[in-house]
Amino acid sequence: MIRTRHVEDFFDVSERDVDDVKRMICEDDAKLQHLEELLRVWIESQPHFPKNYDRGMMRNFLRGAKFSLETAKRKLEGYFWAKVAYPNFYQRRVPGDVKTAQIVNVVRLPRLTEAGEKICVVGLACNDPDGAEFDMVAAIRLFWMLFDLSLTCAFPTSGEILVFDAASASARVIAQLLTPAFKNSISVLRHAYAIRITEVHVINCPSVAEKTVAAIRPLLPEKLKQRFTIHKDLGSLKERLRPELLPSDYGGTLDSLKSYMERWTDILQENADWFEEQESVKIVGKPPNKVNCFTSDIGVDGSFRQLNID
């Protein structure tokens, strides 16, 4: 099994940070190791599960599932299913796809919040002002590539904060938020990952984007709606996230988004063989008495059903 390279080195997480997060999420080393072994044995006993999955990801599935073995099982099976249900998100994940990286910024920032959360910024670069080159599927693929890499990190976190920067979003780009690809990505988020999204921030939001967000919000579960904030200016974002956690683009003390995107592009390319191996990490053969877990969220007309995201 190929191990990821230089992913954990990117993050600025101290031993004290690790100890603090463990206390916050009530992580017990001995219990976690026991759960990992139970999960490993269960995976090995499933004939339709891949056997070349990255063992490092298993621990973070358990953490995201709040150390519930049954929840972790369900999420892992969903992850293996997602590779089959949505190959456009998970196949041909070419780290050298420079074109997408030049158009879309998907940046995981290096520091954890005081509450132990990772921060991810998603936005558009200024290289495609009218959105003619924007590809929603490629953007989603890039998002999950970085997220999958971060799941191999050994250190714990308490959740995820997402920051969406709509500054360069044209009407053409915003319209793609209503396409099946975006809806399918929400289904993947629900079924295939044990993620606790604690906050969602939308910044630099033009009026046309606000209308689209307003159309999407009723489709989201109540918990996520309560964690959803549209900021009129960067001042209100900095009231929630300290400057030490933000890139210089937003008045923070960290490096620029461009520099972090370049670093992540390098990390992606350094892990090309890992992504190639992950192509086969999916449901194999015909599962016994199993129904694809992604068939229940989206109806035949492509509309959302109610989603539950913890």
WOWO-V871075 format. One record per residue. N is the residue number from 0. NEAR is the number of other C-alpha atoms within 12 Angstrom. D_LAST is the distance of its C-alpha to the last C-alpha in whole Angstrom. Layout:
# WOWO-V871075
N NEAR D_LAST
N NEAR D_LAST
This chain:
# WOWO-V871075
0 17 32
1 19 32
2 25 30
3 32 28
4 23 30
5 21 30
6 33 26
7 27 26
8 21 29
9 23 27
10 28 25
11 22 27
12 27 25
13 18 27
14 13 28
15 16 27
16 25 24
17 29 23
18 22 24
19 24 22
20 28 19
21 23 19
22 18 20
23 21 17
24 26 15
25 19 18
26 29 19
27 20 22
28 19 24
29 10 26
30 18 23
31 27 21
32 20 24
33 17 24
34 30 21
35 28 22
36 19 25
37 23 24
38 31 21
39 29 24
40 17 27
41 24 24
42 27 24
43 16 28
44 13 28
45 23 27
46 17 30
47 22 28
48 31 25
49 30 27
50 24 28
51 25 29
52 30 25
53 32 24
54 27 24
55 27 23
56 34 19
57 37 19
58 39 19
59 40 16
60 44 14
61 42 14
62 41 13
63 35 10
64 33 10
65 30 11
66 29 14
67 24 13
68 32 16
69 19 15
70 25 12
71 34 14
72 33 16
73 27 14
74 34 13
75 43 16
76 39 18
77 34 16
78 41 17
79 39 20
80 36 20
81 35 19
82 34 22
83 28 24
84 26 22
85 33 22
86 28 25
87 25 26
88 31 23
89 36 24
90 27 27
91 25 30
92 35 28
93 30 31
94 30 31
95 23 34
96 22 33
97 22 34
98 21 34
99 31 30
100 43 30
101 28 33
102 32 31
103 42 27
104 43 26
105 40 23
106 46 23
107 47 21
108 44 23
109 34 24
110 35 23
111 33 20
112 31 19
113 23 20
114 27 17
115 31 17
116 35 15
117 40 16
118 37 17
119 39 18
120 38 20
121 36 21
122 43 24
123 36 27
124 31 31
125 22 34
126 21 36
127 25 35
128 20 35
129 18 35
130 23 33
131 17 35
132 25 34
133 34 30
134 30 28
135 33 25
136 31 25
137 34 26
138 38 24
139 37 21
140 35 23
141 43 23
142 37 20
143 36 19
144 39 22
145 39 21
146 33 18
147 35 19
148 36 22
149 39 20
150 34 18
151 30 22
152 32 22
153 24 22
154 34 21
155 44 18
156 44 15
157 37 12
158 33 10
159 34 11
160 38 13
161 35 15
162 40 18
163 32 20
164 36 23
165 36 25
166 33 28
167 30 30
168 38 28
169 28 31
170 25 31
171 23 31
172 32 28
173 34 26
174 25 27
175 25 25
176 32 22
177 28 23
178 23 24
179 24 23
180 27 22
181 30 19
182 32 18
183 36 18
184 36 16
185 36 13
186 36 13
187 41 14
188 29 11
189 33 9
190 37 11
191 38 13
192 39 11
193 40 9
194 38 8
195 32 6
196 31 7
197 29 9
198 32 11
199 32 13
200 37 17
201 34 20
202 34 23
203 29 27
204 30 26
205 23 29
206 19 29
207 21 29
208 30 25
209 25 24
210 18 25
211 27 23
212 30 20
213 21 21
214 16 21
215 26 18
216 26 16
217 19 16
218 25 15
219 26 11
220 21 9
221 16 10
222 20 7
223 27 8
224 25 11
225 19 12
226 24 11
227 27 13
228 28 17
229 31 20
230 25 23
231 20 27
232 21 28
233 28 27
234 17 28
235 20 25
236 30 23
237 25 25
238 16 24
239 22 21
240 31 22
241 24 25
242 23 28
243 22 27
244 35 24
245 35 25
246 31 28
247 21 31
248 24 30
249 29 28
250 23 31
251 22 29
252 20 31
253 22 30
254 24 31
255 24 31
256 34 29
257 30 31
258 22 32
259 28 29
260 36 29
261 23 32
262 28 31
263 38 28
264 34 30
265 23 33
266 30 30
267 38 29
268 28 33
269 23 33
270 29 31
271 26 32
272 22 33
273 30 29
274 35 28
275 25 31
276 25 30
277 34 27
278 29 28
279 25 29
280 31 26
281 33 24
282 34 25
283 21 29
284 14 31
285 16 30
286 19 27
287 13 29
288 7 27
289 16 24
290 15 23
291 26 21
292 28 17
293 33 18
294 23 20
295 20 18
296 27 16
297 24 19
298 16 22
299 11 26
300 11 26
301 18 23
302 23 21
303 29 17
304 23 16
305 21 13
306 28 10
307 22 6
308 28 4
309 27 0
